[in-house]
Amino acid sequence: MQNLILENQTKIIETIKILVFKENSAIFKNLDFDNDSIFLEPLLFAYFNADKKQISNNLLNEILQGYFSKKEKLNIKVSYNKKQIAYLPKLGYYQSNHKVEDILEIEEFEIIKEIHPLIDKYLTESYKGHLVNNEPIHNPLWQQHYKELEKAILIIKNELPDFYYELCFANKKIYLHDNCKILNFATIETLGMLYLYVLGEKNIIYFIEELIHQGSHNFLYYVMHDVNDFFKIDAKNIVMRDLTNQEWDYRDVFGAFHGLYTVTRRVECFDLLLSKNVFTGRDKHELLGRLSDQFSRFKTGLELLNFDEVYTKKGLGFYYELNSRCQNILEKYQKLSTYFDLSNRDLDFRYDDFCKLNPIEDFYKKDREGFFKF
């Protein structure tokens, strides 16, 4: 697996280098060609996925100037967002060409304080596959939550080192915002970015789950970079319901496979955290609730596909591996599948809603009795 992701990362970096060269070969005079981290900048992915008719030729230079070997006078003309704040990677945040905020880094990650205009189009409100609002309001919440996010990152680093490697490998930047109708996501078009809404306080377990969940999407983009190695069909453009007759299933086949992978990684990481007794009290209650939520997310349609028509040999082997890994751990926690009441869960697990049907007092009683020992 490690050799595969390194090889695929190299392919991706080489592609970005070629694209930059074709766009502006002169820019390489001021860039370290051998510094691969430059060419994993998420805004570069956004730039090359943008409609060139709608963006300025100057934008590439503005994005990369923080990486220049020889520092030049700042050039900011087209990087200002709707708030008239410009985010320049490696440099900071600017209004009227004056810096107003520095870069914020936590461990291996940068916390985004203001969104870049290239990113704005990806932040949309949707519900069950239907676009509801393509220009929603969202405000950054980094000030309120970056310290708690740091705690979650450090727990992953210390307790889940293998996953932490994957998280750092595939993810660079995190944007925290206040609009819960913008469902948490990662996209290959801004590879390396995570977008998370935040509700209320006490979000340690929530942050851990979403770092595992969304971070695993970006990691899988590296694993399955050559999608045709895994699928015989056009997995990114064929909708699940057209193959399974499940009318509710609006996902494309590749997206559904992402679902299996991200559920598996959550289940594996939650199991390690519970086995190590990392959490007690409220946090353990929430973690068990989030683990219980994975039962309904595990088998949601992939098992209905005609495997011979859909998968290559490599793809089918990967499917069976993930299916087995996830199922074996869920069997260990089987009694949770019927113990907690998750009937009021809509799309996302919300701990406050969970507590309405699963009072923490009941949890404390059963925990004292040893019910939650596995």
C-alpha positions in Angstrom: 0.0 0.0 0.0 2.8 2.5 0.9 4.6 1.9 -2.4 1.3 2.4 -4.2 0.4 5.7 -2.6 4.0 7.1 -3.0 3.9 6.1 -6.7 0.6 7.7 -7.2 1.6 10.9 -5.3 4.6 11.1 -7.7 2.3 10.9 -10.7 0.0 13.6 -9.3 3.0 15.9 -8.5 4.4 15.4 -12.0 1.0 16.2 -13.5 0.8 19.5 -11.6 4.3 20.4 -12.5 3.5 19.9 -16.2 0.3 22.0 -15.9 2.2 24.8 -14.2 4.9 24.7 -16.8 2.4 24.9 -19.6 0.6 27.7 -18.0 3.6 29.8 -17.1 7.1 28.3 -17.7 8.8 31.5 -16.5 7.5 30.9 -13.0 9.9 28.0 -12.5 12.8 30.4 -12.4 11.6 31.4 -8.9 10.4 28.0 -7.7 12.3 25.0 -6.3 11.4 22.4 -8.8 12.4 19.6 -6.5 10.3 20.8 -3.6 7.3 18.5 -4.1 5.2 20.1 -1.3 4.8 23.1 -3.5 2.9 21.1 -6.1 0.6 19.6 -3.5 -0.8 23.0 -2.7 -4.6 22.5 -2.6 -5.2 25.9 -4.4 -3.2 24.6 -7.4 -5.7 21.7 -7.7 -8.6 24.2 -7.5 -6.9 26.5 -10.1 -6.5 23.7 -12.6 -10.0 22.5 -12.1 -11.4 26.1 -12.5 -13.1 27.4 -15.6 -10.2 29.4 -17.2 -12.7 31.8 -18.7 -13.7 32.9 -15.3 -10.3 33.4 -13.7 -7.4 35.8 -14.3 -4.1 34.7 -15.8 -2.4 36.5 -12.8 -4.0 34.1 -10.3 -1.4 31.3 -10.6 1.4 33.8 -9.8 -0.5 35.1 -6.8 -1.1 31.5 -5.4 2.5 30.5 -5.8 4.3 33.7 -4.7 4.6 32.5 -1.1 6.7 29.6 -2.4 9.1 31.8 -4.5 12.8 31.3 -3.8 13.5 35.0 -4.1 10.9 37.1 -2.4 9.3 39.8 -4.5 7.0 42.7 -3.9 3.5 41.3 -3.1 1.2 41.0 -6.1 -2.4 40.9 -5.0 -5.0 41.8 -7.6 -7.5 38.9 -8.0 -7.2 36.8 -4.8 -9.6 38.9 -2.8 -12.8 37.0 -1.6 -16.2 38.4 -1.0 -15.0 40.0 2.2 -12.2 41.6 0.3 -9.7 39.5 2.2 -6.9 37.7 0.2 -5.4 34.4 1.4 -1.9 33.8 0.1 -0.5 30.4 0.9 2.6 30.5 3.1 2.2 34.3 3.5 -1.0 35.1 5.3 -4.2 37.1 4.9 -4.4 40.6 3.4 -6.7 43.5 3.0 -5.8 46.3 0.6 -2.4 44.7 0.4 -1.8 44.9 4.1 -1.4 41.8 6.2 -4.3 41.3 8.7 -3.7 37.7 9.8 -0.8 35.3 9.9 -0.9 31.6 8.9 -2.1 29.3 11.6 -0.6 25.8 11.8 -1.4 23.0 14.1 1.1 20.1 13.9 1.2 19.2 10.2 -1.9 21.1 9.3 -2.9 24.6 8.4 -6.1 26.0 9.7 -7.7 28.2 7.0 -8.9 31.5 8.4 -10.6 32.9 5.3 -11.6 31.0 2.2 -10.0 31.8 -1.2 -12.3 32.7 -4.1 -11.3 29.6 -6.0 -12.7 27.5 -3.2 -16.0 29.2 -2.8 -17.9 27.2 -5.5 -17.3 24.0 -3.6 -19.2 25.2 -0.5 -22.8 24.4 -1.4 -25.9 23.2 0.6 -27.3 19.9 -0.5 -29.7 17.3 0.8 -29.7 13.6 -0.3 -28.1 14.4 -3.6 -30.1 17.5 -4.4 -28.4 20.9 -4.6 -30.4 23.3 -2.3 -28.2 26.4 -2.4 -25.1 27.0 -4.4 -24.2 30.3 -2.8 -24.7 29.8 1.0 -23.4 32.0 3.7 -20.6 30.6 5.8 -18.3 32.2 8.3 -15.0 30.8 9.6 -14.9 29.5 13.1 -11.2 29.0 13.5 -10.8 31.3 16.5 -13.5 29.5 18.6 -12.4 26.0 17.8 -8.8 25.6 16.8 -7.6 24.7 20.3 -10.1 21.9 20.6 -9.2 20.8 17.0 -5.6 20.7 18.1 -6.6 18.3 21.0 -8.3 16.0 18.6 -5.3 16.0 16.3 -2.9 15.2 19.1 -5.2 12.3 20.3 -5.0 10.9 16.8 -1.3 11.4 16.7 -0.6 9.7 20.0 -3.2 7.0 20.0 -3.6 6.2 16.2 -0.2 6.7 14.8 -0.8 4.6 11.7 -3.8 6.6 10.8 -2.0 9.8 11.6 0.5 9.0 8.9 -2.3 8.6 6.4 -4.0 11.8 7.6 -0.7 13.8 7.2 0.1 12.2 3.9 -3.1 13.2 2.2 -4.3 16.3 4.0 -2.8 19.7 4.4 -5.5 22.3 5.3 -8.7 22.5 7.3 -11.5 25.0 7.1 -13.9 25.3 10.0 -17.2 27.1 9.4 -20.7 27.7 10.9 -23.1 26.4 8.2 -24.2 22.9 9.1 -26.2 22.7 5.8 -22.9 22.5 4.0 -22.2 18.9 4.7 -18.6 18.0 5.6 -16.6 17.0 2.6 -13.3 16.6 0.8 -12.9 16.7 -3.0 -10.2 15.6 -5.3 -10.6 19.0 -7.0 -9.0 20.7 -3.9 -7.0 17.7 -2.9 -5.6 18.1 0.6 -8.4 20.3 2.0 -11.0 19.4 4.6 -14.2 21.3 5.1 -16.0 20.9 8.4 -18.9 22.7 10.0 -18.9 23.1 13.8 -21.9 23.2 16.1 -21.8 24.2 19.8 -19.0 23.3 22.1 -17.3 20.0 23.2 -16.4 18.7 19.8 -13.4 16.5 20.5 -15.1 13.2 19.4 -16.8 15.0 16.5 -13.5 16.3 15.3 -11.8 12.9 15.6 -14.6 11.3 13.6 -14.5 13.9 10.9 -10.7 13.9 10.6 -10.9 10.2 10.1 -13.9 10.3 7.8 -13.0 13.3 5.5 -9.3 12.7 5.8 -9.8 9.1 4.5 -11.5 10.4 1.4 -8.4 12.3 0.4 -6.2 9.3 1.3 -8.3 7.1 -0.9 -7.8 9.5 -3.8 -4.1 8.5 -3.7 -4.8 4.8 -3.3 -7.2 4.7 -6.2 -5.6 7.3 -8.3 -5.9 5.0 -11.4 -9.6 4.3 -11.0 -9.6 2.0 -14.0 -7.3 -0.4 -12.2 -10.2 -1.1 -9.8 -13.3 -0.8 -12.0 -14.4 -2.2 -15.3 -17.1 0.5 -15.5 -17.0 4.3 -15.5 -17.4 4.3 -11.7 -17.3 8.1 -11.4 -20.2 8.7 -13.7 -22.5 5.6 -13.2 -25.1 6.1 -10.5 -25.7 3.3 -8.0 -29.5 3.2 -8.3 -29.1 2.4 -12.0 -27.3 -0.8 -11.1 -29.1 -1.7 -7.8 -32.6 -0.5 -8.4 -32.4 1.3 -5.0 -34.2 4.5 -5.8 -32.7 6.4 -2.8 -29.1 5.8 -3.9 -28.0 8.9 -5.7 -24.3 8.2 -5.3 -21.9 7.3 -8.1 -20.2 3.9 -7.8 -16.9 5.5 -6.9 -18.5 7.6 -4.2 -20.2 4.5 -2.7 -16.8 2.8 -2.6 -15.5 5.8 -0.8 -18.3 5.2 1.7 -17.2 1.7 2.4 -13.6 2.8 2.9 -14.4 5.7 5.2 -16.7 3.6 7.3 -14.0 0.9 7.6 -11.4 3.4 8.7 -13.7 4.9 11.3 -14.7 1.5 12.7 -11.0 0.5 12.9 -9.9 3.7 14.6 -12.9 3.8 17.0 -12.1 0.2 18.0 -8.5 1.1 18.9 -9.6 4.1 20.9 -12.2 2.0 22.8 -9.7 -0.9 23.3 -7.1 1.5 24.8 -9.8 3.1 27.1 -8.8 6.5 25.8 -12.2 8.1 26.8 -14.6 7.9 29.7 -17.8 9.5 30.6 -19.5 11.8 28.1 -16.8 11.3 25.5 -17.1 7.5 25.7 -20.9 7.8 25.4 -20.5 9.9 22.2 -17.8 7.6 20.8 -20.0 4.5 21.3 -22.9 6.3 19.7 -20.8 7.2 16.7 -19.6 3.6 16.4 -23.2 2.4 16.5 -24.0 4.7 13.7 -21.6 2.8 11.5 -23.8 -0.3 11.4 -26.3 1.4 9.2 -23.6 2.9 7.0 -21.7 -0.3 6.4 -23.7 -2.2 3.8 -25.7 0.3 1.8 -25.6 -1.0 -1.7 -22.2 -2.1 -2.9 -23.1 -5.7 -2.0 -26.0 -5.6 -4.5 -23.7 -4.9 -7.5 -22.7 -7.6 -10.1 -19.1 -7.9 -9.0 -18.0 -9.5 -12.3 -19.3 -6.6 -14.3 -18.2 -3.8 -12.0 -14.8 -4.7 -10.5 -11.4 -5.7 -11.9 -9.5 -8.4 -10.1 -7.6 -5.7 -8.1 -10.8 -3.8 -7.3 -12.7 -6.9 -6.1 -9.8 -7.9 -3.9 -9.8 -4.4 -2.3 -13.6 -4.6 -1.8 -13.4 -8.0 -0.1 -10.5 -6.8 2.1 -12.4 -3.7 3.3 -15.7 -5.6 3.7 -14.0 -8.2 5.9 -12.0 -5.8 8.0 -15.1 -3.7 8.8 -17.4 -6.7 9.4 -15.0 -8.4 11.7 -14.8 -5.4 14.0 -18.5 -4.6 13.9 -19.3 -8.2 15.0 -17.2 -7.5 18.1 -19.6 -4.7 18.9 -22.8 -6.3 17.6 -24.9 -5.6 20.7 -24.6 -1.9 20.1 -26.5 -2.3 16.8 -29.7 -2.7 18.8 -28.9 -1.1 22.1 -28.8 2.5 21.1 -31.8 4.2 19.5 -30.7 6.2 16.4 -34.1 6.7 14.9 -33.9 10.5 15.0 -30.6 10.6 13.1 -31.0 12.3 9.6 -27.9 12.6 7.6 -25.2 13.3 10.2 -24.8 12.0 13.7 -25.6 14.8 16.1 -24.7 14.1 19.8 -27.4 16.3 21.2 -30.0 14.4 19.2 -28.5 11.1 20.2 -28.8 12.1 23.9 -32.5 12.8 23.6 -33.2 9.1 22.9 -30.1 7.7 24.8 -29.8 9.6 28.1 -26.3 9.7 29.5 -27.6 8.6 32.9 -28.6 5.3 31.4 -25.2 5.0 29.8 -23.4 5.6 33.2 -25.5 2.9 34.8 -24.8 0.3 32.1 -21.2 1.3 32.0 -20.8 0.6 35.8 -22.4 -2.8 35.2 -19.7 -3.6 32.6 -22.1 -3.6 29.6 -19.7 -1.7 27.5 -16.7 -4.0 27.8 -16.0 -5.8 24.6 
